[in-house]
Amino acid sequence: MSAVFQQHPKHPPEGSRKVLRGQLCCCFPRALENRLPAMLPSTSAHNSTCKDLLPKKRRRTRIPDKPNYSLNLWSIMKNCIGKELSKIPMPVNFNEPLSMLQRLTEDLEYHELLDKAVKCESSTEQMCFVAAFSVSSYSTTVHRTAKPFNPLLGETYELDRLEEFGFRSLCEQVSHHPPAAAHHVYSKRGWTLWQEITIASKFRGKYLSIMPLGAIHLEFHSSGNHYVWRKVTSTVHNIIVGKLWIDQSGEIEIVNHKSKDKCQLKFTPYSYFSRDVPRKVTGVVSDAAGKAHYVMSGTWDEKMECSKIVQSSHGSTSTEGKQKTVYQTLSPKVLWKKYPLPENAENMYFFSDLALTLNEPEERVAPTDSRLRPDQRLMESGRWDEANVEKQRLEEKQRAVRRRREAEADYEGYIPLWFERKVDAVTGELICVYKGGYWEAKDKQDWSTCPDIF
């Protein structure tokens, strides 16, 4: 269904400010963080809120600048056309110093959207925040043309921000071929997110297609609203010649399996001949009966807005023969806006403030944690030649372990340590879900069951 969106002429901006609750912009400018206490009224309630918002631990704000190594990408890629790239050994020169598990964790950068969604009184209003969150995860990709490290089988990554932001996250690489990672996030502010993502990638000659397979689940504790959606296709262009650039294209259908509300989001592929805004995302939020309540609009690299629909009517027929729907709406409300990149980001792989902290050394993590991966650490330090030697050693060690496993008579396949395979009650798919035990093992510092992968 194609749609035309227009603002309702009888509803000025002032009259539309009651459409969404908790509608403040979802980020504080970095420069204002230190001034926040002085800006808020000095009541104990406001002071405690302010303490919740500000980080309790100082995180690093930079990493070593990326070295200027030259390497001919085409000399390696020309033999890879049509192949699955996860099976082809690639030097670290094409990587960024993060693993795929850390990149997956980066989806949580705008977690406050989910904290706000918890407080929504209507499920369609809540869907708007969930939709904005689903789009926000792509904002980090616009300049990030380097590939993350493929995790080793059994590799893990934790991000414990329980004290700072109310959530803790755990990822584990649960399969090597095809590469698959399981992810579980618990927030004490009222939501749980889980997913198992398999990355399929094919080199097509001029461009590289990256297809994430698997469903993302999000459940709100108090309402029981259970949302499910899948990621769109990412395309890396100009592999052979020119400057690399990334586009996102396809459609996301978000379904609330409790209320049966839906949101259809369309990521418009870039076209040289189009007059549309680049990286455009549009969508409509509808209830179980199919009645449209909100229009979503924006771009996947900058911001998303929602507009409450006050009237809809049938418009003209499109060139494809489809009936257009015209929505008259209240003025749009910004739900999500991208944080500005840190200073010197272009020399630090275009990492965001969050990405700069993801590989920061941390005590008490599992011995399988991505932060402890030696080739990735050497690469981050700018010692790429040593990193390439170390990467080959780790991959050969992994192959040797796999050969030993497969030689065992009763070998039934790799069994994840912190996740287990179950049939999902909502989608009917076999999915790896968190079985518990990781954070308890961390408290006791008992990592005796962890494999030696590094």
Long-range contacts (C-beta under 8 A, 24 or more apart in sequence): 1-284, 1-322, 1-323, 1-325, 2-318, 2-320, 2-322, 2-324, 2-325, 3-282, 3-284, 3-295, 3-324, 3-325, 3-326, 3-327, 4-315, 4-324, 4-325, 4-326, 4-327, 5-282, 5-295, 5-297, 5-307, 5-326, 5-327, 5-329, 6-326, 6-327, 6-328, 6-329, 7-307, 7-328, 7-329, 7-330, 7-331, 7-332, 8-310, 8-311, 8-328, 8-329, 8-330, 11-310, 11-330, 11-331, 12-331, 13-331, 15-330, 16-308, 16-330, 16-331, 16-333, 19-308, 19-330, 19-333, 20-120, 20-125, 20-128, 20-306, 20-308, 20-333, 20-335, 21-119, 21-120, 21-121, 21-125, 22-116, 22-119, 22-120, 23-333, 23-335, 25-334, 25-337, 26-110, 26-112, 26-113, 26-116, 26-335, 26-336, 26-337, 27-110, 27-112, 27-337, 27-339, 28-53, 29-340, 30-339, 30-340, 30-353, 52-166, 55-164, 56-163, 56-164, 57-163, 57-164, 59-356, 59-357, 59-360, 60-356, 60-357, 60-360, 61-342, 61-353, 61-356, 62-342, 62-344, 62-348, 62-356, 63-97, 63-348, 63-351, 63-356, 63-359, 63-380, 64-380, 64-381, 64-382, 65-344, 65-347, 65-348, 65-382, 66-347, 66-348, 66-349, 66-382, 67-382, 67-384, 69-93, 69-384, 73-239, 74-239, 74-240, 74-241, 77-203, 77-239, 77-240, 80-203, 81-203, 81-204, 81-205, 82-202, 82-203, 82-204, 83-202, 83-203, 84-178, 84-200, 84-201, 84-202, 85-201, 85-202, 85-203, 85-208, 86-150, 86-177, 86-178, 86-179, 86-199, 86-201, 87-177, 89-392, 89-395, 90-147, 91-384, 91-388, 91-391, 92-149, 92-375, 92-379, 92-384, 92-387, 92-388, 92-391, 93-384, 93-388, 94-146, 94-147, 95-146, 95-147, 95-148, 95-149, 95-379, 96-144, 96-146, 96-147, 96-148, 96-349, 96-351, 97-149, 97-349, 97-359, 97-376, 97-377, 97-379, 97-380, 98-148, 98-149, 98-355, 98-358, 98-359, 98-370, 98-376, 99-148, 99-149, 99-150, 99-151, 99-155, 99-157, 99-370, 99-373, 99-376, 100-148, 100-149, 100-150, 100-151, 100-173, 100-179, 100-181, 100-199, 101-151, 101-155, 101-156, 101-157, 101-171, 101-172, 101-173, 101-181, 101-183, 101-370, 102-148, 102-157, 102-171, 102-355, 102-358, 102-359, 102-370, 103-148, 104-171, 104-181, 104-183, 104-195, 104-197, 105-157, 105-159, 105-169, 105-171, 105-183, 105-358, 106-137, 106-140, 106-352, 106-354, 106-355, 106-358, 107-137, 108-159, 108-167, 108-169, 108-185, 108-193, 109-136, 109-137, 109-139, 109-140, 109-339, 109-352, 109-354, 110-136, 110-137, 110-336, 111-165, 111-167, 111-187, 112-165, 113-335, 113-336, 114-187, 114-189, 114-191, 114-193, 114-218, 115-166, 115-187, 115-189, 115-190, 115-191, 117-191, 117-220, 118-189, 118-190, 118-191, 118-220, 118-221, 118-222, 123-223, 123-225, 123-256, 123-258, 123-259, 123-261, 123-287, 124-261, 124-285, 124-286, 124-287, 124-293, 124-294, 125-294, 126-220, 126-223, 126-225, 126-256, 127-227, 127-254, 127-256, 127-261, 127-262, 127-263, 127-285, 127-294, 128-263, 128-285, 128-294, 128-296, 128-306, 128-335, 129-335, 130-218, 130-227, 130-254, 130-263, 131-254, 131-263, 131-265, 131-283, 131-285, 131-296, 131-304, 131-306, 132-296, 132-304, 132-306, 132-335, 132-336, 133-336, 134-216, 134-229, 134-252, 134-254, 134-265, 135-265, 135-281, 135-298, 135-300, 135-304, 135-336, 136-304, 136-336, 136-338, 137-231, 138-232, 138-248, 138-300, 138-301, 139-300, 139-301, 139-302, 139-338, 140-352, 140-355, 141-234, 141-246, 141-248, 142-246, 142-279, 142-300, 142-301, 143-341, 143-345, 143-346, 143-350, 144-246, 144-349, 144-350, 145-236, 145-244, 145-245, 145-246, 146-349, 149-370, 149-373, 149-375, 149-376, 150-179, 151-179, 151-181, 151-370, 152-176, 152-373, 152-394, 152-398, 152-453, 152-454, 153-398, 153-401, 153-402, 153-414, 153-453, 154-368, 154-414, 154-416, 154-417, 154-450, 154-451, 154-453, 155-368, 155-369, 155-370, 155-373, 155-453, 156-366, 156-368, 156-369, 156-370, 156-417, 156-418, 156-438, 157-369, 157-370, 157-371, 158-365, 158-366, 158-369, 158-438, 158-442, 159-358, 162-188, 168-439, 170-418, 170-434, 170-438, 170-439, 172-416, 172-417, 172-418, 172-419, 172-432, 174-414, 174-416, 174-419, 174-432, 175-414, 176-398, 176-402, 176-414, 180-214, 180-432, 182-416, 182-419, 182-431, 182-432, 182-433, 182-434, 184-419, 184-433, 184-434, 190-220, 190-221, 190-222, 191-218, 191-219, 191-220, 191-221, 192-218, 192-219, 192-221, 193-217, 193-218, 193-219, 194-433, 194-434, 196-431, 196-432, 197-231, 203-239, 205-239, 205-240, 206-237, 206-238, 206-239, 206-240, 207-235, 207-236, 207-237, 207-238, 207-239, 208-235, 208-236, 208-239, 209-233, 209-234, 209-235, 210-234, 210-235, 210-236, 214-431, 215-424, 215-427, 215-429, 215-431, 217-424, 217-426, 223-258, 224-258, 225-256, 225-258, 225-259, 226-256, 226-257, 226-258, 226-426, 227-254, 227-255, 227-256, 227-257, 228-254, 228-255, 228-257, 228-426, 228-427, 229-253, 229-254, 229-255, 232-267, 235-269, 247-279, 248-279, 248-300, 252-283, 257-426, 259-287, 259-288, 260-287, 260-288, 261-285, 261-286, 261-287, 261-288, 262-286, 263-296, 265-296, 267-300, 284-327, 292-325, 292-327, 295-327, 295-329, 297-332, 298-336, 301-338, 302-337, 302-338, 303-334, 303-336, 303-337, 303-338, 304-334, 304-335, 304-336, 305-332, 305-333, 305-334, 305-335, 306-332, 306-333, 306-335, 307-331, 307-332, 307-333, 364-442, 364-445, 365-442, 366-438, 366-441, 366-442, 366-447, 366-450, 367-447, 367-450, 367-452, 367-454, 368-450, 368-451, 368-453, 368-454, 372-454, 373-454, 374-454, 394-453, 394-454, 397-453, 398-453, 401-451, 417-449, 417-450, 417-451
